[in-house]
């Protein structure tokens, strides 16, 4: 059975940092295009970042220079390092590959 499990969300002040994790089970994450998405209250789900099997990365413009997607193959884990967070980053964050979605982790940026 394959699934993805996110963790690492929480409440952080503006300007703060969080690191999200996505652990894969039943599959090697390094074999897939791995994505982070987010969904803010009242908004549709938005793509945030991509890492390909070869290690190439892409980001939505709003997070470029602040977020970093990377992978630990030994731990079969995908990460999203988020720095200089703003209230506009508040959302549920999901990891995704073609096998499906994780359950999401809540990120709240507020003073």
PDB file as gemmi writes it, atoms N, CA and C in Angstrom:
CRYST1    1.000    1.000    1.000  90.00  90.00  90.00 P 1                      
ATOM      1  N   UNK A   1       0.844  -1.183   0.000  1.00  0.00           N  
ATOM      2  CA  UNK A   1       0.000   0.000   0.000  1.00  0.00           C  
ATOM      3  C   UNK A   1       0.887   1.242   0.000  1.00  0.00           C  
ATOM      4  N   UNK A   2       0.609   2.158  -0.923  1.00  0.00           N  
ATOM      5  CA  UNK A   2       1.435   3.345  -1.035  1.00  0.00           C  
ATOM      6  C   UNK A   2       0.701   4.524  -0.419  1.00  0.00           C  
ATOM      7  N   UNK A   3       1.439   5.316   0.303  1.00  0.00           N  
ATOM      8  CA  UNK A   3       0.866   6.568   0.775  1.00  0.00           C  
ATOM      9  C   UNK A   3       1.952   7.543   1.176  1.00  0.00           C  
ATOM     10  N   UNK A   4       1.520   8.805   1.334  1.00  0.00           N  
ATOM     11  CA  UNK A   4       2.381   9.922   1.700  1.00  0.00           C  
ATOM     12  C   UNK A   4       1.857  10.514   3.004  1.00  0.00           C  
ATOM     13  N   UNK A   5       2.768  10.850   3.906  1.00  0.00           N  
ATOM     14  CA  UNK A   5       2.375  11.414   5.192  1.00  0.00           C  
ATOM     15  C   UNK A   5       3.197  12.669   5.446  1.00  0.00           C  
ATOM     16  N   UNK A   6       2.488  13.800   5.561  1.00  0.00           N  
ATOM     17  CA  UNK A   6       3.150  15.072   5.828  1.00  0.00           C  
ATOM     18  C   UNK A   6       3.190  15.351   7.324  1.00  0.00           C  
ATOM     19  N   UNK A   7       4.171  16.163   7.709  1.00  0.00           N  
ATOM     20  CA  UNK A   7       4.267  16.646   9.084  1.00  0.00           C  
ATOM     21  C   UNK A   7       5.095  17.921   9.081  1.00  0.00           C  
ATOM     22  N   UNK A   8       5.126  18.585  10.245  1.00  0.00           N  
ATOM     23  CA  UNK A   8       5.982  19.749  10.392  1.00  0.00           C  
ATOM     24  C   UNK A   8       5.264  21.085  10.394  1.00  0.00           C  
ATOM     25  N   UNK A   9       3.967  21.076  10.159  1.00  0.00           N  
ATOM     26  CA  UNK A   9       3.230  22.325  10.187  1.00  0.00           C  
ATOM     27  C   UNK A   9       3.094  22.861  11.599  1.00  0.00           C  
ATOM     28  N   UNK A  10       2.555  24.079  11.689  1.00  0.00           N  
ATOM     29  CA  UNK A  10       2.356  24.683  12.990  1.00  0.00           C  
ATOM     30  C   UNK A  10       2.075  26.160  12.865  1.00  0.00           C  
ATOM     31  N   UNK A  11       2.123  26.826  14.010  1.00  0.00           N  
ATOM     32  CA  UNK A  11       1.915  28.274  14.083  1.00  0.00           C  
ATOM     33  C   UNK A  11       3.266  28.966  14.168  1.00  0.00           C  
ATOM     34  N   UNK A  12       3.475  29.942  13.325  1.00  0.00           N  
ATOM     35  CA  UNK A  12       4.745  30.667  13.315  1.00  0.00           C  
ATOM     36  C   UNK A  12       4.463  32.139  13.077  1.00  0.00           C  
ATOM     37  N   UNK A  13       5.303  32.988  13.622  1.00  0.00           N  
ATOM     38  CA  UNK A  13       5.148  34.429  13.423  1.00  0.00           C  
ATOM     39  C   UNK A  13       5.648  34.844  12.040  1.00  0.00           C  
ATOM     40  N   UNK A  14       5.144  35.940  11.507  1.00  0.00           N  
ATOM     41  CA  UNK A  14       5.676  36.452  10.235  1.00  0.00           C  
ATOM     42  C   UNK A  14       7.182  36.623  10.304  1.00  0.00           C  
ATOM     43  N   UNK A  15       7.846  36.217   9.220  1.00  0.00           N  
ATOM     44  CA  UNK A  15       9.299  36.247   9.189  1.00  0.00           C  
ATOM     45  C   UNK A  15       9.953  34.980   9.684  1.00  0.00           C  
ATOM     46  N   UNK A  16       9.162  34.096  10.258  1.00  0.00           N  
ATOM     47  CA  UNK A  16       9.697  32.855  10.796  1.00  0.00           C  
ATOM     48  C   UNK A  16       9.878  31.781   9.738  1.00  0.00           C  
ATOM     49  N   UNK A  17      10.290  30.603  10.206  1.00  0.00           N  
ATOM     50  CA  UNK A  17      10.592  29.480   9.318  1.00  0.00           C  
ATOM     51  C   UNK A  17       9.927  28.209   9.821  1.00  0.00           C  
ATOM     52  N   UNK A  18       9.635  27.333   8.887  1.00  0.00           N  
ATOM     53  CA  UNK A  18       9.174  25.984   9.187  1.00  0.00           C  
ATOM     54  C   UNK A  18       9.769  25.043   8.148  1.00  0.00           C  
ATOM     55  N   UNK A  19       9.908  23.780   8.543  1.00  0.00           N  
ATOM     56  CA  UNK A  19      10.303  22.760   7.588  1.00  0.00           C  
ATOM     57  C   UNK A  19       9.241  21.664   7.587  1.00  0.00           C  
ATOM     58  N   UNK A  20       8.661  21.450   6.423  1.00  0.00           N  
ATOM     59  CA  UNK A  20       7.670  20.394   6.261  1.00  0.00           C  
ATOM     60  C   UNK A  20       8.344  19.122   5.759  1.00  0.00           C  
ATOM     61  N   UNK A  21       7.810  17.994   6.189  1.00  0.00           N  
ATOM     62  CA  UNK A  21       8.315  16.697   5.757  1.00  0.00           C  
ATOM     63  C   UNK A  21       7.195  15.902   5.111  1.00  0.00           C  
ATOM     64  N   UNK A  22       7.569  15.062   4.161  1.00  0.00           N  
ATOM     65  CA  UNK A  22       6.629  14.156   3.507  1.00  0.00           C  
ATOM     66  C   UNK A  22       7.326  12.807   3.378  1.00  0.00           C  
ATOM     67  N   UNK A  23       6.871  11.837   4.153  1.00  0.00           N  
ATOM     68  CA  UNK A  23       7.461  10.506   4.138  1.00  0.00           C  
ATOM     69  C   UNK A  23       6.648   9.611   3.212  1.00  0.00           C  
ATOM     70  N   UNK A  24       7.347   8.875   2.359  1.00  0.00           N  
ATOM     71  CA  UNK A  24       6.685   7.949   1.455  1.00  0.00           C  
ATOM     72  C   UNK A  24       6.740   6.529   1.983  1.00  0.00           C  
ATOM     73  N   UNK A  25       5.664   5.803   1.801  1.00  0.00           N  
ATOM     74  CA  UNK A  25       5.611   4.392   2.148  1.00  0.00           C  
ATOM     75  C   UNK A  25       5.179   3.600   0.936  1.00  0.00           C  
ATOM     76  N   UNK A  26       5.831   2.455   0.721  1.00  0.00           N  
ATOM     77  CA  UNK A  26       5.453   1.603  -0.396  1.00  0.00           C  
ATOM     78  C   UNK A  26       5.921   2.090  -1.740  1.00  0.00           C  
ATOM     79  N   UNK A  27       6.787   3.096  -1.768  1.00  0.00           N  
ATOM     80  CA  UNK A  27       7.310   3.644  -3.017  1.00  0.00           C  
ATOM     81  C   UNK A  27       8.585   4.432  -2.706  1.00  0.00           C  
ATOM     82  N   UNK A  28       9.444   4.543  -3.694  1.00  0.00           N  
ATOM     83  CA  UNK A  28      10.641   5.362  -3.557  1.00  0.00           C  
ATOM     84  C   UNK A  28      10.341   6.741  -4.134  1.00  0.00           C  
ATOM     85  N   UNK A  29      10.369   7.747  -3.279  1.00  0.00           N  
ATOM     86  CA  UNK A  29      10.031   9.096  -3.735  1.00  0.00           C  
ATOM     87  C   UNK A  29      10.977   9.571  -4.830  1.00  0.00           C  
ATOM     88  N   UNK A  30      12.194   9.079  -4.844  1.00  0.00           N  
ATOM     89  CA  UNK A  30      13.173   9.528  -5.839  1.00  0.00           C  
ATOM     90  C   UNK A  30      12.819   9.065  -7.247  1.00  0.00           C  
ATOM     91  N   UNK A  31      11.855   8.177  -7.376  1.00  0.00           N  
ATOM     92  CA  UNK A  31      11.443   7.705  -8.696  1.00  0.00           C  
ATOM     93  C   UNK A  31      10.382   8.584  -9.342  1.00  0.00           C  
ATOM     94  N   UNK A  32       9.873   9.556  -8.600  1.00  0.00           N  
ATOM     95  CA  UNK A  32       8.707  10.325  -9.045  1.00  0.00           C  
ATOM     96  C   UNK A  32       8.969  11.814  -9.060  1.00  0.00           C  
ATOM     97  N   UNK A  33       8.222  12.530  -9.918  1.00  0.00           N  
ATOM     98  CA  UNK A  33       8.066  13.962  -9.726  1.00  0.00           C  
ATOM     99  C   UNK A  33       7.331  14.162  -8.409  1.00  0.00           C  
ATOM    100  N   UNK A  34       7.950  14.906  -7.497  1.00  0.00           N  
ATOM    101  CA  UNK A  34       7.360  15.161  -6.190  1.00  0.00           C  
ATOM    102  C   UNK A  34       6.988  16.633  -6.080  1.00  0.00           C  
ATOM    103  N   UNK A  35       5.770  16.867  -5.635  1.00  0.00           N  
ATOM    104  CA  UNK A  35       5.236  18.216  -5.583  1.00  0.00           C  
ATOM    105  C   UNK A  35       4.751  18.580  -4.181  1.00  0.00           C  
ATOM    106  N   UNK A  36       4.828  19.854  -3.884  1.00  0.00           N  
ATOM    107  CA  UNK A  36       4.114  20.433  -2.752  1.00  0.00           C  
ATOM    108  C   UNK A  36       3.022  21.337  -3.315  1.00  0.00           C  
ATOM    109  N   UNK A  37       1.830  21.215  -2.737  1.00  0.00           N  
ATOM    110  CA  UNK A  37       0.700  22.083  -3.020  1.00  0.00           C  
ATOM    111  C   UNK A  37       0.240  22.701  -1.703  1.00  0.00           C  
ATOM    112  N   UNK A  38      -0.578  23.726  -1.823  1.00  0.00           N  
ATOM    113  CA  UNK A  38      -1.190  24.303  -0.628  1.00  0.00           C  
ATOM    114  C   UNK A  38      -2.602  24.792  -0.954  1.00  0.00           C  
ATOM    115  N   UNK A  39      -3.422  24.809   0.081  1.00  0.00           N  
ATOM    116  CA  UNK A  39      -4.787  25.303  -0.059  1.00  0.00           C  
ATOM    117  C   UNK A  39      -5.110  26.220   1.105  1.00  0.00           C  
ATOM    118  N   UNK A  40      -5.298  27.489   0.781  1.00  0.00           N  
ATOM    119  CA  UNK A  40      -5.657  28.479   1.785  1.00  0.00           C  
ATOM    120  C   UNK A  40      -7.176  28.478   1.968  1.00  0.00           C  
ATOM    121  N   UNK A  41      -7.652  28.960   3.119  1.00  0.00           N  
ATOM    122  CA  UNK A  41      -9.097  28.993   3.362  1.00  0.00           C  
ATOM    123  C   UNK A  41      -9.832  29.740   2.263  1.00  0.00           C  
ATOM    124  N   UNK A  42     -10.856  29.107   1.715  1.00  0.00           N  
ATOM    125  CA  UNK A  42     -11.679  29.741   0.700  1.00  0.00           C  
ATOM    126  C   UNK A  42     -11.059  29.821  -0.675  1.00  0.00           C  
ATOM    127  N   UNK A  43      -9.900  29.188  -0.852  1.00  0.00           N  
ATOM    128  CA  UNK A  43      -9.211  29.250  -2.149  1.00  0.00           C  
ATOM    129  C   UNK A  43      -8.997  27.846  -2.698  1.00  0.00           C  
ATOM    130  N   UNK A  44      -8.728  27.775  -3.992  1.00  0.00           N  
ATOM    131  CA  UNK A  44      -8.451  26.488  -4.606  1.00  0.00           C  
ATOM    132  C   UNK A  44      -7.017  26.060  -4.300  1.00  0.00           C  
ATOM    133  N   UNK A  45      -6.772  24.773  -4.467  1.00  0.00           N  
ATOM    134  CA  UNK A  45      -5.434  24.244  -4.197  1.00  0.00           C  
ATOM    135  C   UNK A  45      -4.443  24.806  -5.216  1.00  0.00           C  
ATOM    136  N   UNK A  46      -3.274  25.193  -4.727  1.00  0.00           N  
ATOM    137  CA  UNK A  46      -2.264  25.873  -5.519  1.00  0.00           C  
ATOM    138  C   UNK A  46      -0.980  25.057  -5.519  1.00  0.00           C  
ATOM    139  N   UNK A  47      -0.401  24.844  -6.680  1.00  0.00           N  
ATOM    140  CA  UNK A  47       0.912  24.206  -6.761  1.00  0.00           C  
ATOM    141  C   UNK A  47       1.974  25.156  -6.216  1.00  0.00           C  
ATOM    142  N   UNK A  48       2.933  24.599  -5.457  1.00  0.00           N  
ATOM    143  CA  UNK A  48       3.958  25.416  -4.822  1.00  0.00           C  
ATOM    144  C   UNK A  48       5.357  25.092  -5.349  1.00  0.00           C  
ATOM    145  N   UNK A  49       5.703  23.807  -5.403  1.00  0.00           N  
ATOM    146  CA  UNK A  49       7.076  23.446  -5.737  1.00  0.00           C  
ATOM    147  C   UNK A  49       7.119  22.030  -6.287  1.00  0.00           C  
ATOM    148  N   UNK A  50       8.153  21.775  -7.092  1.00  0.00           N  
ATOM    149  CA  UNK A  50       8.360  20.473  -7.742  1.00  0.00           C  
ATOM    150  C   UNK A  50       9.823  20.070  -7.620  1.00  0.00           C  
ATOM    151  N   UNK A  51      10.033  18.776  -7.383  1.00  0.00           N  
ATOM    152  CA  UNK A  51      11.368  18.212  -7.536  1.00  0.00           C  
ATOM    153  C   UNK A  51      11.246  16.985  -8.427  1.00  0.00           C  
ATOM    154  N   UNK A  52      12.057  16.922  -9.474  1.00  0.00           N  
ATOM    155  CA  UNK A  52      12.036  15.785 -10.383  1.00  0.00           C  
ATOM    156  C   UNK A  52      12.974  14.689  -9.879  1.00  0.00           C  
ATOM    157  N   UNK A  53      12.895  13.495 -10.446  1.00  0.00           N  
ATOM    158  CA  UNK A  53      13.809  12.434 -10.035  1.00  0.00           C  
ATOM    159  C   UNK A  53      15.281  12.811 -10.215  1.00  0.00           C  
ATOM    160  N   UNK A  54      15.582  13.626 -11.194  1.00  0.00           N  
ATOM    161  CA  UNK A  54      16.972  14.035 -11.422  1.00  0.00           C  
ATOM    162  C   UNK A  54      17.420  15.151 -10.498  1.00  0.00           C  
ATOM    163  N   UNK A  55      16.489  15.692  -9.722  1.00  0.00           N  
ATOM    164  CA  UNK A  55      16.846  16.733  -8.766  1.00  0.00           C  
ATOM    165  C   UNK A  55      16.545  18.145  -9.219  1.00  0.00           C  
ATOM    166  N   UNK A  56      15.977  18.309 -10.398  1.00  0.00           N  
ATOM    167  CA  UNK A  56      15.594  19.655 -10.828  1.00  0.00           C  
ATOM    168  C   UNK A  56      14.429  20.152  -9.982  1.00  0.00           C  
ATOM    169  N   UNK A  57      14.411  21.463  -9.761  1.00  0.00           N  
ATOM    170  CA  UNK A  57      13.370  22.050  -8.933  1.00  0.00           C  
ATOM    171  C   UNK A  57      12.711  23.228  -9.647  1.00  0.00           C  
ATOM    172  N   UNK A  58      11.452  23.453  -9.300  1.00  0.00           N  
ATOM    173  CA  UNK A  58      10.695  24.609  -9.784  1.00  0.00           C  
ATOM    174  C   UNK A  58       9.814  25.106  -8.657  1.00  0.00           C  
ATOM    175  N   UNK A  59       9.500  26.417  -8.714  1.00  0.00           N  
ATOM    176  CA  UNK A  59       8.703  27.034  -7.672  1.00  0.00           C  
ATOM    177  C   UNK A  59       7.688  28.001  -8.277  1.00  0.00           C  
ATOM    178  N   UNK A  60       6.562  28.140  -7.599  1.00  0.00           N  
ATOM    179  CA  UNK A  60       5.647  29.216  -7.952  1.00  0.00           C  
ATOM    180  C   UNK A  60       6.325  30.537  -7.611  1.00  0.00           C  
ATOM    181  N   UNK A  61       6.044  31.565  -8.382  1.00  0.00           N  
ATOM    182  CA  UNK A  61       6.755  32.832  -8.221  1.00  0.00           C  
ATOM    183  C   UNK A  61       6.662  33.397  -6.805  1.00  0.00           C  
ATOM    184  N   UNK A  62       5.534  33.197  -6.154  1.00  0.00           N  
ATOM    185  CA  UNK A  62       5.313  33.820  -4.843  1.00  0.00           C  
ATOM    186  C   UNK A  62       6.218  33.266  -3.747  1.00  0.00           C  
ATOM    187  N   UNK A  63       6.863  32.123  -3.975  1.00  0.00           N  
ATOM    188  CA  UNK A  63       7.716  31.547  -2.932  1.00  0.00           C  
ATOM    189  C   UNK A  63       9.177  31.488  -3.342  1.00  0.00           C  
ATOM    190  N   UNK A  64       9.498  31.886  -4.561  1.00  0.00           N  
ATOM    191  CA  UNK A  64      10.887  31.832  -5.023  1.00  0.00           C  
ATOM    192  C   UNK A  64      11.779  32.665  -4.108  1.00  0.00           C  
ATOM    193  N   UNK A  65      12.906  32.081  -3.746  1.00  0.00           N  
ATOM    194  CA  UNK A  65      13.845  32.757  -2.862  1.00  0.00           C  
ATOM    195  C   UNK A  65      13.534  32.587  -1.385  1.00  0.00           C  
ATOM    196  N   UNK A  66      12.345  32.040  -1.067  1.00  0.00           N  
ATOM    197  CA  UNK A  66      11.972  31.836   0.334  1.00  0.00           C  
ATOM    198  C   UNK A  66      11.796  30.357   0.677  1.00  0.00           C  
ATOM    199  N   UNK A  67      11.331  29.577  -0.263  1.00  0.00           N  
ATOM    200  CA  UNK A  67      11.080  28.157  -0.036  1.00  0.00           C  
ATOM    201  C   UNK A  67      12.122  27.328  -0.785  1.00  0.00           C  
ATOM    202  N   UNK A  68      12.418  26.168  -0.230  1.00  0.00           N  
ATOM    203  CA  UNK A  68      13.357  25.259  -0.878  1.00  0.00           C  
ATOM    204  C   UNK A  68      12.843  23.827  -0.744  1.00  0.00           C  
ATOM    205  N   UNK A  69      12.721  23.140  -1.873  1.00  0.00           N  
ATOM    206  CA  UNK A  69      12.290  21.744  -1.877  1.00  0.00           C  
ATOM    207  C   UNK A  69      13.522  20.871  -2.038  1.00  0.00           C  
ATOM    208  N   UNK A  70      13.602  19.820  -1.225  1.00  0.00           N  
ATOM    209  CA  UNK A  70      14.729  18.903  -1.347  1.00  0.00           C  
ATOM    210  C   UNK A  70      14.315  17.544  -0.818  1.00  0.00           C  
ATOM    211  N   UNK A  71      15.198  16.582  -1.031  1.00  0.00           N  
ATOM    212  CA  UNK A  71      14.825  15.179  -0.772  1.00  0.00           C  
ATOM    213  C   UNK A  71      15.982  14.474  -0.082  1.00  0.00           C  
ATOM    214  N   UNK A  72      15.653  13.628   0.864  1.00  0.00           N  
ATOM    215  CA  UNK A  72      16.634  12.754   1.511  1.00  0.00           C  
ATOM    216  C   UNK A  72      16.311  11.332   1.059  1.00  0.00           C  
ATOM    217  N   UNK A  73      17.071  10.818   0.134  1.00  0.00           N  
ATOM    218  CA  UNK A  73      16.758   9.495  -0.422  1.00  0.00           C  
ATOM    219  C   UNK A  73      16.929   8.384   0.621  1.00  0.00           C  
ATOM    220  N   UNK A  74      17.889   8.533   1.505  1.00  0.00           N  
ATOM    221  CA  UNK A  74      18.102   7.507   2.532  1.00  0.00           C  
ATOM    222  C   UNK A  74      16.901   7.396   3.467  1.00  0.00           C  
ATOM    223  N   UNK A  75      16.241   8.543   3.719  1.00  0.00           N  
ATOM    224  CA  UNK A  75      15.070   8.562   4.591  1.00  0.00           C  
ATOM    225  C   UNK A  75      13.769   8.462   3.804  1.00  0.00           C  
ATOM    226  N   UNK A  76      13.878   8.435   2.465  1.00  0.00           N  
ATOM    227  CA  UNK A  76      12.688   8.408   1.601  1.00  0.00           C  
ATOM    228  C   UNK A  76      11.714   9.524   1.991  1.00  0.00           C  
ATOM    229  N   UNK A  77      12.265  10.707   2.161  1.00  0.00           N  
ATOM    230  CA  UNK A  77      11.499  11.845   2.658  1.00  0.00           C  
ATOM    231  C   UNK A  77      11.720  13.066   1.773  1.00  0.00           C  
ATOM    232  N   UNK A  78      10.644  13.757   1.504  1.00  0.00           N  
ATOM    233  CA  UNK A  78      10.672  15.032   0.789  1.00  0.00           C  
ATOM    234  C   UNK A  78      10.489  16.142   1.805  1.00  0.00           C  
ATOM    235  N   UNK A  79      11.195  17.239   1.617  1.00  0.00           N  
ATOM    236  CA  UNK A  79      11.105  18.369   2.535  1.00  0.00           C  
ATOM    237  C   UNK A  79      10.711  19.639   1.798  1.00  0.00           C  
ATOM    238  N   UNK A  80      10.132  20.558   2.552  1.00  0.00           N  
ATOM    239  CA  UNK A  80       9.922  21.916   2.069  1.00  0.00           C  
ATOM    240  C   UNK A  80      10.381  22.856   3.174  1.00  0.00           C  
ATOM    241  N   UNK A  81      11.534  23.474   2.963  1.00  0.00           N  
ATOM    242  CA  UNK A  81      12.038  24.485   3.903  1.00  0.00           C  
ATOM    243  C   UNK A  81      11.397  25.814   3.538  1.00  0.00           C  
ATOM    244  N   UNK A  82      10.739  26.423   4.494  1.00  0.00           N  
ATOM    245  CA  UNK A  82      10.013  27.663   4.260  1.00  0.00           C  
ATOM    246  C   UNK A  82      10.567  28.746   5.169  1.00  0.00           C  
ATOM    247  N   UNK A  83      11.124  29.778   4.588  1.00  0.00           N  
ATOM    248  CA  UNK A  83      11.715  30.885   5.340  1.00  0.00           C  
ATOM    249  C   UNK A  83      10.983  32.181   5.037  1.00  0.00           C  
ATOM    250  N   UNK A  84      11.167  33.145   5.920  1.00  0.00           N  
ATOM    251  CA  UNK A  84      10.566  34.467   5.746  1.00  0.00           C  
ATOM    252  C   UNK A  84       9.067  34.346   5.446  1.00  0.00           C  
ATOM    253  N   UNK A  85       8.400  33.581   6.264  1.00  0.00           N  
ATOM    254  CA  UNK A  85       6.977  33.312   6.052  1.00  0.00           C  
ATOM    255  C   UNK A  85       6.136  34.565   6.264  1.00  0.00           C  
ATOM    256  N   UNK A  86       5.057  34.650   5.505  1.00  0.00           N  
ATOM    257  CA  UNK A  86       4.101  35.753   5.612  1.00  0.00           C  
ATOM    258  C   UNK A  86       2.708  35.179   5.872  1.00  0.00           C  
ATOM    259  N   UNK A  87       1.774  36.010   6.327  1.00  0.00           N  
ATOM    260  CA  UNK A  87       0.402  35.508   6.543  1.00  0.00           C  
ATOM    261  C   UNK A  87      -0.212  34.913   5.279  1.00  0.00           C  
ATOM    262  N   UNK A  88       0.249  35.372   4.119  1.00  0.00           N  
ATOM    263  CA  UNK A  88      -0.291  34.831   2.854  1.00  0.00           C  
ATOM    264  C   UNK A  88       0.148  33.384   2.618  1.00  0.00           C  
ATOM    265  N   UNK A  89       1.086  32.897   3.377  1.00  0.00           N  
ATOM    266  CA  UNK A  89       1.516  31.498   3.269  1.00  0.00           C  
ATOM    267  C   UNK A  89       0.652  30.561   4.109  1.00  0.00           C  
ATOM    268  N   UNK A  90      -0.262  31.116   4.875  1.00  0.00           N  
ATOM    269  CA  UNK A  90      -1.144  30.295   5.689  1.00  0.00           C  
ATOM    270  C   UNK A  90      -2.001  29.399   4.798  1.00  0.00           C  
ATOM    271  N   UNK A  91      -1.940  28.094   5.055  1.00  0.00           N  
ATOM    272  CA  UNK A  91      -2.643  27.130   4.219  1.00  0.00           C  
ATOM    273  C   UNK A  91      -2.415  25.731   4.777  1.00  0.00           C  
ATOM    274  N   UNK A  92      -3.167  24.791   4.238  1.00  0.00           N  
ATOM    275  CA  UNK A  92      -2.838  23.383   4.431  1.00  0.00           C  
ATOM    276  C   UNK A  92      -1.895  22.994   3.299  1.00  0.00           C  
ATOM    277  N   UNK A  93      -0.773  22.386   3.657  1.00  0.00           N  
ATOM    278  CA  UNK A  93       0.230  22.005   2.682  1.00  0.00           C  
ATOM    279  C   UNK A  93       0.172  20.490   2.462  1.00  0.00           C  
ATOM    280  N   UNK A  94       0.204  20.111   1.187  1.00  0.00           N  
ATOM    281  CA  UNK A  94       0.093  18.717   0.797  1.00  0.00           C  
ATOM    282  C   UNK A  94       1.290  18.326  -0.073  1.00  0.00           C  
ATOM    283  N   UNK A  95       1.768  17.111   0.077  1.00  0.00           N  
ATOM    284  CA  UNK A  95       2.683  16.583  -0.926  1.00  0.00           C  
ATOM    285  C   UNK A  95       1.894  15.666  -1.851  1.00  0.00           C  
ATOM    286  N   UNK A  96       2.404  15.554  -3.070  1.00  0.00           N  
ATOM    287  CA  UNK A  96       1.666  14.844  -4.117  1.00  0.00           C  
ATOM    288  C   UNK A  96       2.629  14.220  -5.109  1.00  0.00           C  
ATOM    289  N   UNK A  97       2.355  12.991  -5.489  1.00  0.00           N  
ATOM    290  CA  UNK A  97       2.925  12.419  -6.701  1.00  0.00           C  
ATOM    291  C   UNK A  97       1.827  11.637  -7.408  1.00  0.00           C  
ATOM    292  N   UNK A  98       2.145  10.964  -8.478  1.00  0.00           N  
ATOM    293  CA  UNK A  98       1.085  10.368  -9.278  1.00  0.00           C  
ATOM    294  C   UNK A  98       0.341   9.259  -8.550  1.00  0.00           C  
ATOM    295  N   UNK A  99       0.880   8.810  -7.402  1.00  0.00           N  
ATOM    296  CA  UNK A  99       0.157   7.822  -6.603  1.00  0.00           C  
ATOM    297  C   UNK A  99      -0.925   8.445  -5.746  1.00  0.00           C  
ATOM    298  N   UNK A 100      -0.884   9.764  -5.580  1.00  0.00           N  
ATOM    299  CA  UNK A 100      -1.914  10.405  -4.802  1.00  0.00           C  
ATOM    300  C   UNK A 100      -1.406  11.480  -3.862  1.00  0.00           C  
ATOM    301  N   UNK A 101      -2.282  11.850  -2.925  1.00  0.00           N  
ATOM    302  CA  UNK A 101      -2.042  12.952  -2.003  1.00  0.00           C  
ATOM    303  C   UNK A 101      -1.807  12.454  -0.585  1.00  0.00           C  
ATOM    304  N   UNK A 102      -1.012  13.240   0.143  1.00  0.00           N  
ATOM    305  CA  UNK A 102      -0.978  13.044   1.575  1.00  0.00           C  
ATOM    306  C   UNK A 102      -2.195  13.692   2.219  1.00  0.00           C  
ATOM    307  N   UNK A 103      -2.256  13.622   3.557  1.00  0.00           N  
ATOM    308  CA  UNK A 103      -3.417  14.141   4.273  1.00  0.00           C  
ATOM    309  C   UNK A 103      -3.305  15.631   4.555  1.00  0.00           C  
ATOM    310  N   UNK A 104      -2.131  16.192   4.392  1.00  0.00           N  
ATOM    311  CA  UNK A 104      -1.921  17.615   4.590  1.00  0.00           C  
ATOM    312  C   UNK A 104      -1.437  17.954   5.984  1.00  0.00           C  
ATOM    313  N   UNK A 105      -0.774  19.113   6.091  1.00  0.00           N  
ATOM    314  CA  UNK A 105      -0.324  19.645   7.376  1.00  0.00           C  
ATOM    315  C   UNK A 105      -0.590  21.146   7.378  1.00  0.00           C  
ATOM    316  N   UNK A 106      -1.153  21.631   8.482  1.00  0.00           N  
ATOM    317  CA  UNK A 106      -1.588  23.030   8.559  1.00  0.00           C  
ATOM    318  C   UNK A 106      -0.408  23.938   8.903  1.00  0.00           C  
ATOM    319  N   UNK A 107      -0.273  25.001   8.141  1.00  0.00           N  
ATOM    320  CA  UNK A 107       0.701  26.054   8.416  1.00  0.00           C  
ATOM    321  C   UNK A 107      -0.074  27.347   8.643  1.00  0.00           C  
ATOM    322  N   UNK A 108       0.147  27.960   9.793  1.00  0.00           N  
ATOM    323  CA  UNK A 108      -0.497  29.227  10.121  1.00  0.00           C  
ATOM    324  C   UNK A 108       0.569  30.251  10.455  1.00  0.00           C  
ATOM    325  N   UNK A 109       0.552  31.356   9.722  1.00  0.00           N  
ATOM    326  CA  UNK A 109       1.516  32.430   9.944  1.00  0.00           C  
ATOM    327  C   UNK A 109       0.755  33.630  10.496  1.00  0.00           C  
ATOM    328  N   UNK A 110       1.005  33.927  11.755  1.00  0.00           N  
ATOM    329  CA  UNK A 110       0.252  34.977  12.420  1.00  0.00           C  
ATOM    330  C   UNK A 110       1.028  35.503  13.612  1.00  0.00           C  
ATOM    331  N   UNK A 111       0.858  36.786  13.884  1.00  0.00           N  
ATOM    332  CA  UNK A 111       1.464  37.376  15.073  1.00  0.00           C  
ATOM    333  C   UNK A 111       0.495  37.318  16.255  1.00  0.00           C  
TER     334      UNK A 111                                                      
END                                                                             
